[in-house]
C-alpha cells in the first residue's frame, strides 16, 4: 500500500447529514484517526462551511430535506473540486450514476461500516494529495490529440479540454501504457486504489466520460479501445 505523505491533523473533513447519530458516528471515527472534523445538518449549512472553512474532503448524505445531496453536490461543483463521498440508503445504479455524473468521487450505501468509510476516505485523499509523476512532459498522440502531463493540459482538435482529477489519472495510466492491455482490476487499483478492485462500474463510467471528451466519435473510439470482458488499451503511439 502507498505510504501516506500527509498528516491527518492537517486534513479537514466536512460531514453533511441531517441525522445527528450518523454525524456523531462518522465524526468519532474520524477524530480517532486525528482528522479535523466539521459538521453540517443541511445542504445550505454545507455550502456555508465550504465557503468559510475550505474542507479537504466532504462526506455528503443524499437523503436530506429541503436541499438534497444531489442539489448540494451540484452547487458544490459550481465553485469547488473538493473530493466528495456520497452517503445514501439508495443502492440502485441509477442513483450511483447520477451522483458520479454530478461530480461525486465515491459512493457508499447505508448502513455502512465505519472501517470501510475510513478506507475509502484514505484512498480518496491519496489520490487528491499524490498525483502521479509524469514520465514524459508532452505527448503528441496525433494531430487531434496532444497531452502535456507537466501542465495537466489536454488539447483536443486545437481546444483545451478540462478533465476531472480522476479522468486525468485514468488518461495518464492509459497513455503511459499505450499499446498494452490494462485489465479492469489493474486500472481500478492504479486510479482509485486497491480498495476498488471490484468496483467495475466506476471504470465503465469514467471511460465513457473520457471518450466523450477526447474521441471524435465516442461510440466508435479510436484512442481508448475495449478488450471485451478483460480491460482497456490506449492506441499504440507513433514514433
Wavefront OBJ file of the C-alpha trace (Angstrom):
o trace
v 0.000 0.000 0.000
v 1.171 3.527 -0.761
v 2.628 5.416 2.141
v 0.583 8.484 3.015
v 2.696 11.629 2.939
v 0.189 13.877 4.693
v -0.628 14.410 8.364
v -4.261 13.599 9.233
v -4.240 16.550 11.631
v -3.787 18.838 8.637
v -6.848 17.359 6.884
v -10.308 18.878 7.389
v -13.317 16.684 6.594
v -16.872 18.029 6.436
v -19.716 15.642 7.347
v -23.110 16.614 5.894
v -26.086 14.627 7.208
v -29.422 15.591 8.775
v -29.216 12.646 11.211
v -27.208 13.590 14.351
v -26.406 9.942 15.165
v -24.807 9.441 11.743
v -22.768 12.626 12.121
v -21.676 11.528 15.603
v -20.666 8.055 14.368
v -18.617 9.395 11.461
v -17.098 12.235 13.498
v -15.950 9.937 16.313
v -14.290 7.524 13.904
v -12.581 10.334 12.002
v -11.359 12.013 15.183
v -9.864 8.705 16.339
v -7.747 8.927 13.172
v -6.837 12.539 14.112
v -8.712 14.240 11.275
v -10.117 17.711 11.895
v -13.910 17.355 11.533
v -16.639 19.875 10.650
v -20.377 19.145 10.603
v -23.417 20.391 8.703
v -27.013 19.236 9.046
v -28.268 20.580 5.692
v -27.149 21.444 2.202
v -27.273 25.157 2.990
v -25.001 24.673 6.017
v -22.637 22.574 3.914
v -22.245 25.330 1.318
v -21.591 27.859 4.084
v -18.944 25.603 5.650
v -17.374 25.121 2.226
v -17.080 28.881 1.694
v -15.779 29.645 5.181
v -13.534 26.673 6.001
v -12.462 25.098 2.671
v -12.565 21.423 3.766
v -10.236 18.925 2.105
v -12.985 16.297 1.680
v -16.775 16.153 2.102
v -18.896 13.179 3.221
v -22.342 14.073 1.869
v -25.696 12.407 2.574
v -28.175 12.203 -0.307
v -31.476 11.989 1.586
v -31.839 15.389 3.253
v -34.924 17.655 3.481
v -35.178 20.929 1.542
v -31.923 20.635 -0.447
v -30.965 17.013 -1.090
v -27.440 15.749 -1.592
v -27.624 15.823 -5.383
v -28.545 19.525 -5.461
v -25.944 20.268 -2.787
v -23.312 18.477 -4.867
v -24.351 20.374 -7.995
v -23.816 23.676 -6.192
v -20.526 22.490 -4.673
v -19.220 21.647 -8.136
v -20.021 25.165 -9.360
v -17.320 26.538 -7.051
v -15.030 23.681 -5.945
v -13.336 20.430 -6.981
v -13.114 19.213 -3.353
v -13.379 15.390 -3.186
v -16.916 14.240 -2.266
v -18.115 10.854 -0.991
v -21.889 10.380 -1.215
v -23.663 8.577 1.658
v -27.101 7.144 0.963
v -29.565 4.354 1.656
v -30.237 4.180 -2.072
v -28.346 1.410 -3.813
v -29.650 1.291 -7.375
v -27.285 2.005 -10.249
v -29.291 4.998 -11.496
v -28.582 6.947 -8.310
v -24.910 5.965 -8.325
v -24.569 7.160 -11.900
v -26.428 10.393 -11.134
v -24.082 11.169 -8.244
v -20.965 10.405 -10.288
v -22.290 12.408 -13.251
v -22.727 15.417 -10.952
v -19.111 15.101 -9.841
v -19.079 12.784 -6.818
v -15.794 10.936 -6.369
v -17.176 7.943 -4.496
v -20.451 6.450 -3.305
v -21.143 4.324 -0.231
v -24.530 2.959 0.880
v -26.043 2.977 4.370
v -25.786 1.031 6.563
v -22.038 1.226 6.174
v -19.017 0.017 8.096
v -17.009 2.890 9.624
v -13.912 0.914 8.680
v -14.988 0.821 5.037
v -15.721 4.562 5.064
v -12.285 5.299 6.552
v -10.680 3.125 3.893
v -12.497 4.994 1.125
v -11.529 8.351 2.651
v -7.850 7.360 2.833
v -7.889 6.162 -0.785
v -9.541 9.354 -1.983
v -7.113 11.558 -0.054
v -4.170 9.635 -1.523
v -5.483 10.385 -4.997
v -6.027 14.046 -4.140
v -2.649 14.605 -2.472
v -0.443 12.314 -4.521
v -0.885 12.920 -8.271
v 1.172 10.519 -10.398
v 4.504 11.816 -11.717
v 4.534 12.210 -15.477
v 7.033 10.095 -17.369
v 7.006 12.438 -20.352
v 6.353 16.170 -20.422
v 4.371 16.280 -23.644
v 2.806 13.513 -25.717
v 1.508 14.093 -29.231
v -0.883 11.237 -29.910
v -1.802 12.561 -33.381
v -2.840 15.849 -34.970
v -6.122 15.828 -32.999
v -4.867 14.935 -29.519
v -1.973 16.410 -27.532
v -1.336 15.888 -23.820
v 1.036 17.865 -21.592
v 1.204 15.985 -18.299
v 3.513 18.549 -16.690
v 0.920 21.290 -17.231
v -2.073 18.954 -16.890
v -3.321 20.125 -20.289
v -5.265 18.072 -22.820
v -5.740 19.620 -26.261
v -8.407 18.031 -28.473
v -8.636 19.286 -32.050
v -6.997 22.546 -31.029
v -9.207 23.176 -27.986
v -8.182 22.780 -24.340
v -10.378 20.209 -22.596
v -10.949 20.257 -18.828
v -10.668 16.878 -17.121
v -11.744 15.957 -13.621
v -8.845 14.743 -11.431
v -9.992 11.122 -11.754
v -10.343 11.428 -15.533
v -6.831 12.844 -15.696
v -5.373 9.973 -13.649
v -7.172 7.407 -15.808
v -5.887 9.016 -19.010
v -2.378 9.205 -17.538
v -2.218 5.461 -16.864
v -3.758 4.547 -20.223
v -1.428 6.783 -22.259
v 1.719 5.826 -20.371
v 0.897 2.189 -21.152
v -0.145 2.851 -24.761
v -0.449 -0.324 -26.797
v -0.671 -2.517 -23.679
v -3.830 -4.140 -22.374
v -4.664 -2.971 -18.840
v -7.151 -5.181 -17.025
v -10.132 -3.765 -15.158
v -8.513 -4.701 -11.829
v -5.212 -3.034 -12.759
v -6.833 0.238 -13.747
v -9.106 0.302 -10.709
v -6.130 -0.300 -8.398
v -3.927 2.319 -10.072
v -6.549 5.049 -10.446
v -8.857 4.529 -7.459
v -6.762 2.342 -5.116
v -6.571 -1.340 -4.187
v -9.814 -0.990 -2.220
v -11.709 -0.514 -5.514
v -10.644 -3.592 -7.482
v -14.212 -4.924 -7.606
v -15.925 -1.594 -8.437
v -16.087 -2.091 -12.211
v -18.939 0.410 -12.653
v -16.580 3.282 -11.715
v -14.229 2.321 -14.531
v -17.005 1.953 -17.124
v -18.416 5.374 -16.262
v -15.089 7.188 -16.384
v -14.061 5.504 -19.626
v -17.345 6.854 -21.035
v -16.604 10.351 -19.668
v -13.098 10.315 -21.176
v -14.307 9.119 -24.549
v -16.923 11.870 -24.633
v -14.176 14.436 -24.123
v -11.372 13.171 -26.368
v -12.907 10.914 -29.033
v -14.265 12.328 -32.276
v -16.966 9.635 -32.219
v -17.310 8.200 -28.673
v -19.492 5.363 -29.995
v -16.618 4.237 -32.237
v -13.481 5.112 -30.231
v -10.086 5.395 -31.889
v -7.984 6.098 -28.782
v -9.394 4.124 -25.848
v -10.078 0.606 -27.091
v -12.140 -2.015 -25.275
v -10.871 -5.558 -24.815
v -14.267 -7.026 -24.002
v -14.506 -8.689 -20.624
v -10.837 -8.021 -19.838
v -9.926 -4.321 -19.829
v -8.879 -1.361 -21.976
v -5.962 -0.408 -24.178
v -4.860 3.001 -25.449
v -3.874 3.030 -29.123
v -0.211 2.495 -29.978
v 1.713 5.774 -30.111
v 3.646 6.580 -33.248
v 7.370 7.218 -33.129
l 1 2 3 4 5 6 7 8 9 10 11 12 13 14 15 16 17 18 19 20 21 22 23 24 25 26 27 28 29 30 31 32 33 34 35 36 37 38 39 40 41 42 43 44 45 46 47 48 49 50 51 52 53 54 55 56 57 58 59 60 61 62 63 64 65 66 67 68 69 70 71 72 73 74 75 76 77 78 79 80 81 82 83 84 85 86 87 88 89 90 91 92 93 94 95 96 97 98 99 100 101 102 103 104 105 106 107 108 109 110 111 112 113 114 115 116 117 118 119 120 121 122 123 124 125 126 127 128 129 130 131 132 133 134 135 136 137 138 139 140 141 142 143 144 145 146 147 148 149 150 151 152 153 154 155 156 157 158 159 160 161 162 163 164 165 166 167 168 169 170 171 172 173 174 175 176 177 178 179 180 181 182 183 184 185 186 187 188 189 190 191 192 193 194 195 196 197 198 199 200 201 202 203 204 205 206 207 208 209 210 211 212 213 214 215 216 217 218 219 220 221 222 223 224 225 226 227 228 229 230 231 232 233 234 235 236 237 238 239
